[in-house]
Amino acid sequence: MNTTVLNGSAGSPDPGIRAVVADIAYDELAVGTGSALPIAPLVSGINSAGLTIDGRRMHTTEAWSRLFASAIDGRGAVTLTYPTTWGRRRTEILRGAASAHCGELELVPRAVAVARSHLESAAQCAVIIEVHGRIDVHELRSSAHGWRIASTRVLTEPDALPDLLRSVVDNSVEAILVDGRDRAAVEAACRSAQESTIVGRVLVVDRTLLRRFGGAELPPPRVDDALPPATTRSRGRVVAAAATALVVIAAAVAVGVMAMRDATSPAPAAAVDRSVDLGRASLTVPGGWRQSSEPPTEGVVSRTTFAAPDDDSRLIVLQNTVRDTSTLASVAVSLRNRIDQRGDGVVQEFSPSTQFAGREVISYREVPVSGGPIRWYLTVERGLQVSIGCQSGSAGESVDAQCRAAVGSVRVTER
């Protein structure tokens, strides 16, 4: 079976509008892109009434609070991931210990953060395997409210994993993601999943993606929030007067410049398009648009965003590997099945084959829960699916020309 995850989502925005991720990864805590801190005594003692830290006996909540005071204090909005099998009693200890040290706090199971950061909004079902002495197998389902854990099975014997996967993994599972403390054990679990299931995407979890895109989406800041508060009424009058003076001066300068310009002077040159190489894919994008991206990782969706400098128009480029034998038609069938399973109206106007920018593509329109609509165009070539998302600015700025140039220029090299 050729399983593919629909690419294109407001669910993986630029990291600037996501909460900082504080990731309790087994016996370590990593915050954002910082180094991991060893926390094995805290994790193993979560059920105890008290812990001895640095020779001092203290309540368990206090011990965790001391950790968070040094790790997340002043971070603003924080998404705290916790071991997926932890129940309410343990997570309430974390909530009580962490909430005083950040502006907003979201607690999510690690498996949910893994799915959130590695899969796109149109994906419906995934299996997350966590290897840490024992093996935890989580089945996750997606809805308009995000990912949720549908079931969890715990194994103490690695040899039992193939039989378990054969019993729980069916055609609805779009990806299997494996994470763990020991690299060899993780690779062994990946081989078991590849050999015992028909899922086309079996991937090792990328911790960088988890910690960059696993956080909660945040609303854009209000303009008022960016302005420093005036300390007195008189200061407010001074600031207002200064602002008015600046406007008058700026207008005068603009008029002077316009008067001095020769009528025959050429207009400023428009930004020239440029060609970019994104792993095995290359395409043409506007020269003046800002680029932000994650480094391509084999088997993991690679996301690159090109944002207009003057508005919020953008192009989104997503890549994921498919089978070498995959074609546009076979991928379209898989995507159609995923859309039918969703049934929530997020993906609209799906076309398995359409002509755009001089080539045959799969196309659809995504209407995310937050953010403007995104028009997606998908190409499949040499075992790589490249998806171009085109999102107009909030004021209606068209990206049609930039979108056509990008889609029409996509080229994929051999592996």
N, C-alpha and C positions, 0 to 999 in steps of 0.2 A: 504494500500500500504506500502511496506517496502522500505523506502527511505534511501539511504546510501550515504555518501560522500566518493569518492575515496580518500584513504589515501596515502600519499607519495608525497612529493613535495620539490623542492628547494625553494618554496615559504614560507617556515617556517624554515629558517636556524637558526643556533645558534645566540643568540642575539649579539655576538661580531661583526657581519658584517652587522648590521642594524643601521639606523639612530636613534638617541634618539627621543622618542615620547613626544611631548608637547601637551597634550590632553585638549582641551577646552570642558569640559563635563558640559554643561548647565551653571551653575553659578560658576564653579570652573575651575582652571587650575592646572593640575598635570603634572610634568615633570619626565619622567622615573619612578623610584620607589619611588620618593619623596612624601611628603605629599601634599595634594591638597590645593591650595590657593583660598580664596573666591574672586570672581571678578564680582559679580552681577552688580555693577554700570557700569562697562565697557561693559558688555554684553548688558544691557538694553539701554545703551547710544550709541551704535555703529552707529546709524543713525544721531546722533547729530553732529553739527559742532564743539562743544567744550564740555568739561566735567570739573567739579569741583572736584579735587582730593586733599585731605588734605588741604582744604581751598583755594586752588589756582586754578584759571580758566586757562585751557590750551586746545590746539587743541586735537581732539580725537586721531589722530595718535600719538601725543606726549605722551598722557596718556598710550596708549598701548605700546609704545616704552619703557616707564619707567618700565612697568611690565616685558617686555621681557629682559630688561637690567639686572634685578635681577634674572630672572628665567632661561634664556637659554644662557647668555653671556659666551662665551668660550666653548660651548658644541660641536663645530664642526658641523657635519651634523645633521640637525633636521627635523623631520616630524611633521608639525603643523596640528593637526586635528581641524576642525571648525564645528559648527552646520550645519547639512546636508542641511537645507533649505536656508542657507545664499547664496546670490547672489554675482555677481562680485564686486559690489561697496564695500561691506563689506569685502570681502576677499582681495581686493587690499589695504584696510586700514591695515589689518593684515600683508600683505606682506611688505608694506612700513615700518611698525613698527618693524618687526622681522628680516628682512634681514641683517641689520647692526650688529646684535648680534650673528650671527652664521656663520660657514663656508659655508654650503650649506643649502638651505631651500626648502622643499617640502610642499605644502599645499594640503590637501586632506579632503573631507567630512568625518565626523565621521563614517557614514554608510560604506564607502569604507574601512576605517581602521578596522572596526569590521569584515567585511567579510575577509579581508586580513589576520587577525590574528586568526580567528576561523575556517576557511575552507581551504581545500587543493586545490592545483592548478587544479585538474581535476574537481572540482565542477563548475557547470555552472550557476545555478540560486538560489537565496536566497531572502528571505524577511526579512528586518530589521525593527523592530518596536521601535520607540523612544517615551517614555511617559514622558511628562514634562508639566503638566497642560493640554495641548492638546495631541493628539496622531498623530504622523507622521508615515506613512507606506510607506516604500521604497522598490521597486522591483529592485534587482541588477542582472546584467548579467556579465558573465566573458568571456574574450577573451584572445588571446595571449598577449595583452597589459595590462591585469589586469582587475580589477573590475570596472564597471561603473554603474551609476544610470540610470535605464531605465524609471522609473516613480516614482512619489511621490504623495501621497494623504494625506490630512490633515483633521483630525476629531476633532471637539470640544466636541462631546458627546461620552463617552466611550461605551454607549449602542449600538452605530452604528458600533462598530468594528467587531462583528461576521458577519454581512451582507456584509461588505466591504471585509473581508477576503475570504468569500465564492465566491465573484465575481472576485477576482484577483488571488487566489491561485489555481493552477492546478497541474497536475502530474509532471510538469517540475521543480517545487520548491522542492529543496532538504533539506532545513533547514529554520526554522524561528528563528531569534535571537532577543531577547527583552532586551532593556536597558531603564533606566530612573532614575529619582531622588528619587522617592518614592517606597520603596520596595513593599508595599501592592498593589500599582497600577501596578507595573511590574508583580507581581504574578497574578493579575486579568487578565492582557493582555495575559499572558501565558495560563491561563485556557481557555480564549476565543479562542485562536489559536488551542489549543488541541481539543476543543469540536466542532469547526466549520470547521476544515480542516482535510485532510487525511495525512498530512505531519507527518512523523515518528519522526522527531527531532525538538522539540520546546525547546529552551535553553535560559537561562538567560545569558546575556553578562558577561564575566569575565574580569573585568577591568585590572587585572594583565596581562592576555594574550594580551589585546589590547595594553597596554603600553610597553610590551616586544617584541611583534612580529608585531605590526602595522606599524613600520617604514619602510622606503625605504631600499631596499637591496643596500649595498655598495660594490664596487669592492675590492678585497683583496689589502692590501697595497703593494706598490713596495718595493723591498729590499732597494733601494737607499733612500727611505723615512725614513727608520729606522736608517740610519747612521748619526751621528752628522756631520755637515759641518766643514771643516777645515778653520781656520781663516786666515792662510797665506800659501804660497807655502812651506815655510820651515817646517811648522807643518805637511803638507801633507807628506813631505819626511820622517819626523821623525816617523809618524804613519806607513808609509809603511815599513820602516826599522824594526820597532818594530814588526810588523805583521810577517815579514819574519823570524825574530829571533825566534818568538814563534813557527812558523811552524817547524823550524829546531829542536828546543828543544823538541817539541812534538813528532817528528819523532824519535829522539834519545831515548826518554823515551819508546816509543812503541817498538822499536827494543830491548832495554834492557829487558823489561818485557817479550817479546816473548822468548828471549834467556834463561831467568831464569826459564820459566815455564817447569815443568817436562812433558815429552811427555805422561806420563800416567795420568796426571791430568784430571779430568773430565771437560767437557765443562760446561759453565754456564747453569743452568736449565732454560728451557723455562717457560714463564709465564703460570700458571695453570688457566684453565677456572674456572669461578665462577658462582654460581646461584644467580640471582637477583629477588627480588619481586617488581613488579610495580603495586601497587593496587591489583586487583584480578588476574592479570597475573604474571606468573613467567617463566623464561627462562635462558638459559646458554649463557654467553658471555665471551670473552677473559679477563683474569684476569688483564692484564696490561693496558686495554683501559680506557680512561677517560670518565666519565659519567656526562652528564648534562641533566637536566630534569625540567619539570614543574610538580608541585604536581597534582595528579589526581583530577579532579573535575567532579562530577556526570553529565553525559550527554554531557560533553565537551571533544573534542579530547585531549588526553594526549600524549605528545611527549617526548620521551627520546632518546638521542643520545649517542652512544658509539664510541669514536674516537681513532684510532690507535695512539700511541705515536710518531712514527717515520715517518709517512706519513699522507696523508689526506684520507685514507680509513676509512669507518665508517659503523656502523649499526644504523638504525633508527627504533624505535619501536613506533607505533601509536596505540591508542586504542579509540574506540568510541562505545557507547551502541547502540544496535539494539533491535528489538522486541524479546521477549523470544521465540517466535515461528519461528524466522528466521533460515534458514538453509544456508549451503554453496551454494546450488543451487539457492535459492531465492535471496540471496545477489548478486550472479553472474549475474542474470537477470537484477537487478537494475543497477549494474555497467556497464553492456553491453549497456543499454539504455543511460546512462550518456556519455559513450565514443562515441556512435553514434551521440549524440547531439553536442559534441565538434567538431569533424571533423577537428582538427588542427594538428594531427600527434604527439601530445605530448605523448599519451599513445599508445604503440605498442605491438604486440605479445600477445594480451589478450587471456588467456585460462581459461574457466570457471571451469575446473577440470583437475588437473595434479598431478602426484605423485612426491613429492620432500621431501627429508630427511625422508622417510618412512611414509609419511602421505599425505592425499588428501588436496590440497590447490587450491585457485584461484591465478593465477600468471599473471603478465604483466610487461612490461618494460617501464619505464618513461624516456623520453628524454626532460628534462627541457630546458627552454630558456637559462639559465646559469647553469654551473656546469655539471659534468659528468652524464652519464646514471645511473639510479637506477633500480635494479631488485626487484620487490615487490612480496611477498608471503603472502596471507591472509588466516586466519583461522576464523571460526565462531563457538562459543561455549557458551552456557549458557547466551545468551543475550549480548555477548561481541564480537566485531570484533577486532582482533589483526592483525596488518599489520607489517611485517618485511621488511624494505628496506635495500638492500645491495649495497653499492657504493664502487667500487674499487678506489684505489689511482690514482692520475693524471699521475703517471709514469707506470701505468698498474699493480700495485700490486694486486694480486688476493685475494678476500675475500670469495672464495667459501667454504672453510672448516669452517670458522667462521659462515658463513651464514647458512650452513647445520646444524651446532650444535645449532644455535639459533632457527631456524624454527622447527627442530625436537624435541626441548625440551619445547616448549610452553605448559603451563598448565594453566587452568582457574578454579578458585574456585567458589563456589556458591555465590550468592549475600549476 
